[in-house]
């Protein structure tokens, strides 16, 4: 992970901790470490392990996706791509239906012309009494 992204995660942790009103002491107690050790995590002096990240998310009552800020962008991008894809499929479907409809109309016109021609060749039969 890039240093900027790690710093962003730590800022998110700090913001969530402060929002909950938790101190270094509270977090350290929950993590079974000293307050000084926890302070080093938030200042970036100590690397944040995956296990601690999971535990911090649990303590703060937030998801890992929230701390890592990964869920929203992916979802919005997927929705936008899907919407564009569906719009294209609708346009293609409309165009295909239009072509089929036009073929059917031409076929109908040809059948009408054929039937009219057939009727024109036949002479009405008269019934003689």
N, C-alpha and C positions, 0 to 999 in steps of 0.2 A: 504494500500500500504506500502511496506517495505521502511524504511528510505533510503536505498541505491537507490531505484528506484526513490523516490521523489527527492533526491539529483541529480540524473541523469537528471530528467525532468527540474529541475532548471538550471542545467549547460547548457542544450539544449536551454532554454529560453535566458540565458545570451549570449550564442554564437550567436543565431539568432539576438538578440538585437544589439550586437556589429557589426555583419555583416551588418546590416541595417544602422549603424551609429547613432542609437538612444541612448539618455542619460537617466539617471534616471528621469530627469525632463520631457523629452518627454513622457516616459511611464506613469509617474505619472499623467501628464495632461490628457492623453487619458483615464486613469482609474478613473479619478476624485478623486485622493488621493494625499497626499503630497509626495515629493521625498523621504523623510525619511521613509515613510510607504512602498514605493516601494522597497527601498534598503533593508528593513527588509524581504520582500518577497524573494528577490534574495539571501539573506544571510541565509535564513531558520529560521529567528527569528520569523516570522509570518507565520502561515499556509496558504497555497495557496488554496483558495476556488475553487470549480468547476466553478462557474460563472466567477471568475477572470481568470481562466485557458482558458476558452472559449474566453473571451475578449482579452487576451494576444495573443492567436493564431490568432485572427482576426486582431489585430493591427500589428503583425509581418508578416501577410500574409502567414502563414503556417497552415497546417492541424493539428488537434489534434493527428492524427496517427503519424505525423512527430515528434511532441513534445514528445509523449509517446513512440516513436520508437517501434510501435507494428505491423505496416503493412507489412514490408518487410520480417521479419522472418516467419510470419504465411503464407504468400503467397509462399515463397520459399519452406517451409516444405510441404505445400499442393501440390505444383507442383511436388516435388520429390516423395511424396507418390503416387500421381496420376500416374506419369510416371512408377513407379515400378509396380503399379497395372495394368496399361495398358500393360506393357511388359509381365506380367504373363498371362493376358487374351489372348494376341497374341500367346504366347507359348502354352497355353491350346487349343486355336482354331486350331493351326497348328497340334497339336497332334491328336485332334479329327478328323480333316479332313484327316490326314494321315491314321488313322484307318478305316475310311469310304472308302477311296480310295482303301486300301488294300482289304477290303471286296468285293468291286465291282470288283476288278481284279480277286479275287478267284472265284467269281460267274461267271464272263465271261469265265474263264478257264473251269469251270465245264460245262457251257452251250456248249462251243465248243466241249468238250469231249463227251457230250451227243449227240450232233448233228452228230459228226463224227461216233459215234457208231450206230446211226440210219441210217446213209448213208451206213455204211458197211453192215448192215443186208439186205438192199434192193438191189435187183439186177436190173440193168438197164433194162428197158423194150425195147424190140426191135420191130420195126415195120415190119411186114411181108407184102411183096407185093404179 
